[in-house]
Amino acid sequence: MLHTQVVTRIARYLPLARRVAAFVLLVLFFHYFTHSGKPYADEVILRFKDSKVVFMERFMQNDINGGSDGSALEALCSSKNWYPERVFGCYVAEGGIASVRQWELQCIRLAIETGASTLILPNIVKRKDRDYRHQRRAHAPPTGLPMDYMFDFQHLRDTLEAHCPQMKAYASISDLHDVPSLLTPIDFKTNDVFGEWEEMARVSTIPAPAHWKAKFDIYIEAIRSTKRLNSRPQGDPYRVQLMPSGMGFPVYSDSPETRHDISALLRFRRDARLLAGAALFKLSGKYGANVDPRSGRDGDGFAGIHLRIDADVEDELGKSIPEFAYQASESVKYVTDTGLKIAFLATGGPRETITEFVEGAREFNLTVVTKEMLLEGGDLEQLRKLTYDQQAIVDYEIMKHATKMVGLGMSKFSGDLAIARAEAYGRKPILKVPEPEDTMMWKDEHTTLFWHQLIRVPETFPFGAPIAALQPFRYPAMAAKTKYITISNFKEELTGWSPDSPNQLYAIVDMGSNGIRFTITDLTPPFTRLLKCIYRERAGISLFDALSSSAPPSSTDLNFPQATITLVSETLARFRRIADAHGVAPENFSVLATEAMRRASNASAMLDAIHEHAGVGVHVLAPEIETLFGAIMGSRSSFVNIDRGGLFLDLGGGSVQMAWADTRLPEYEVKAALAGVSLPFGAARFIHVLQGDAKVAATQKEVLRSGMRSAFAILCEKFPSLKECLAAGQGLDVYLCGGGFRGYGSMLMHNDPVQPYPIPSVGEYTVPGSFFSQTRRMQEVNEEFGGKIFAMSKRRRSQFPAVLEVLEAFIAAVPAIRTATFCTGSNRDGALLMKLPRELRESNPLEALANVSPADKPVIDAATAVLRDALPKDQDLSSVPTIFSLGLVPLFVQRIWYRLGEDVYTNAAYVLHEAVTRDPKAAGLTHLARAVLGMTATARWGSSLGPIDAQLYTGLKGLLDAANKTSGFWAEYLGVVANILGIVIPFKPKKAEDITNAIKISASLDNGKKKDKIKLKLQIAPYALQGVDTTVLEKVVEDIGKQRGKKSDIKVRVEISKLQ
């Protein structure tokens, strides 16, 4: 009975169970196929769903770039330091959809780079439909619509919350109306953070992007100090606003994954994308094009054509856009060559022109369609409700899916599409700045952008262009005459050096802010490293003063007066004639322009005049190149090495740079230049501020002090070797160049404890940090001393207060200065040095100066061995300035048997003065080196000097005593040993045996209670002693340290025996 009931119930529910099982199987079936990677899964689904619905779902859920998990964006945001109080906004976005998209992406990327915890997206200025040539009246305040006028803001916000939660996005500043401190923003351009960035050559992207943020922080803090914003409570929000600029963030410095994730943040508005999907579906159905809604296709789909025939062409770009006939013929030819039969036309041009193109293409068996032709019914009505720019989004989304695409290189719409397609397909395009005769700007497997014979080169290029492939864009007036020199291109743009070149003369014009310097240098081997100057001239033309005469130095509209343009061009014409007379090859004549040329609004007029009068072009140096050539390598050129590392400062007329260089590091010069910090406090500029309004001057002083502290902190963070020097407690070595700092060096020489100061050059003048820091004392001298101060012009003395302010800010920022050395190196020295291969420019210049031949080397080595044997074995003299520790031995030994026909009195005076005046710009011959060489050489000839020469000798001895109290003794000691060599061997040795067979020397040092004693043993061959009075040798040795001044604390006793 029970069994029968159960069977009956089962039978009753069996149909229902069958239906449930069928449903479960159907669900599992769809789940399997929708999640499997099998290619036939989608085809199965199509049998169960409407094909257009599936097509549209795929289109809306995918992009040709593929999906993104946001991991690269997460990694980027996690790597940044974030500032809760910093709010980042941007000026309104203007132009077409490509321009707007580029600006929005720039805003987002730079906001992340600056660590702003809040981002306010820029509004978009709406252009009038079919009459958008003037989207807003001149001088009218820019307004705009929220970004969802073109983009999907909610998608952007959700993506940031998921993958970059450190930064919150807002669609408008009105969303933060309850924060009063955000009402007035700090406006800035990306180039502002570099101090005086060029406004003439206009490179397209930020150089050294890894260092930009640190400089941005310094700049913003300086502005906040100026506007007294730092007086607000700690953590009070403040807003920075990015203004339009020719320099964008170089996105190709990011990884491809990061670029993809940043780009994916911006998705066009949904209704426009739906219309694009509907049009693509129509292309794939009615017209038979092979269109995959999920990604681009390499197969037989359709061609995309962009014609720039819109109403704004003539107004916006003048004659740079080719006429319709040219565009049409080139586009049709390109498409027919691909073999595709269907083409989609993207354009905002007049309907009659579009009709003409469509009908003309039929003659070539090419079917051309537009979005209006593909959409119908409600879709077409929806399209007509959109604005002109919103309709352009539909074109853009369709064109992304084209198998092949053709457009114009000067169009941002085409350019942005080309980049998006190249990213998606992983193709590297051939991209270059075209010359007038070129016909192609971009070409890869899927996209071609044609060029036309243009009148001018566009100033910007679409966001995301491969930076390595781009050269700096130029204004048309400079295209043939000007090169903008950066870290990335200076090796290619500047004439190189070859040891095999038949012409080794190089002429350089250094157009500084305070003067124009002209030199001709001989780089003939083996003296190349010495950078021997054979002609030098300076024109006292202050380009900075010329600019300041047209407007205040703070103005952005500075112009060269016509009189200055004429004077400069005629001066360079004179320099060119001089170079020609010396035989300088035209390609070896270089003109280097710096800050003044970068700032001048009418720089092109100056460049035209120079080209017309002198027949030469101009190399405009980017700030980091100016730091490389001047502050670093210009200073570095004067020294053998800087193995402790050093702080390098360059004070010009308009700015001051600080950098850290350590010659032990690989590529140290480029790293130093890129990390260097520039502050707009040059002597010529800052003196105008100090002489102006007192409140403004006080504020700027604080900005300077804050900037110096930040600059030093940045360098400490970037260079571990700098931190190590500070931690060791030994103090830092500072190297200063530029006219302003050299003026301070001249003032220090005027007040040096050694008087009269014996070396007539501020170059390589070194002082201890304690003396260097006596700025107030130097100020008093400048104000009270009415006479002439050596190497200080009236102009330098008038700018001295500005120099002191810069130095005091620097001294306050740097905790411990061990030494300060003043350098004469300039852009000329750095540019020449960077022409040389690394092994040559890092070689010892003193070896090149000595130029010991292979034939002379055995003799030099033998004499050197004798001198070294005369030093006590147990005495470490590596830290004592001697001819050995300073690398001067070859230079000294070469002079032991020099001028043997003159008497000892004449020779003593001669070698003393020669050490001071020889090779005045020779690298390695520092003031200390000259003093050591002079004292040692004088002792070689007995140190017998007349009264006037004795004064110079005393001055040199004072330099040695200041460096090390025993250095003077060892200089005299080694000179006496050389004197003995000259007595024992009274002729110039021809072979090493002439020395080794004649004399041997050894020495030992005994530490006494009152004085140390050196026992010097001389073993002399009997033939060498013939006719020599040994008491004379004994007297020469025992008089060491007794010649003049205080007696030495070391006594020397000599023991003479015969050499067996």
PyMOL commands that set and color helices and strands:
alter all, ss='L'
color gray80, all
select helices_A, chain A and resi 2-35+41-46+51-61+71-78+97-114+147-149+153-163+173-176+180-182+190-194+209-226+229-231+251-253+256-265+270-285+313-320+324-338+351-362+371-374+377-385+388-400+412-425+467-469+476-478+490-493+528-530+543-548+562-582+586-588+595-599+603-614+623-636+668-675+683-690+694-718+720-728+739-750+769-772+775-784+794-798+800-813+827-835+838-841+845-850+857-869+889-893+904-917+927-940+947-963+967-984+993-996+1022-1025+1030-1038
alter helices_A, ss='H'
color red, helices_A
select strands_A, chain A and resi 83-90+116-120+168-170+186-188+238-242+303-306+342-346+367-369+404-408+430-431+440-443+447-450+482-485+505-511+516-522+532-539+589-593+618-621+646-651+656-661+677-679+732-737+765-768+817-822+999-1006+1012-1020+1050-1058
alter strands_A, ss='S'
color yellow, strands_A
deselect
rebuild
show_as cartoon
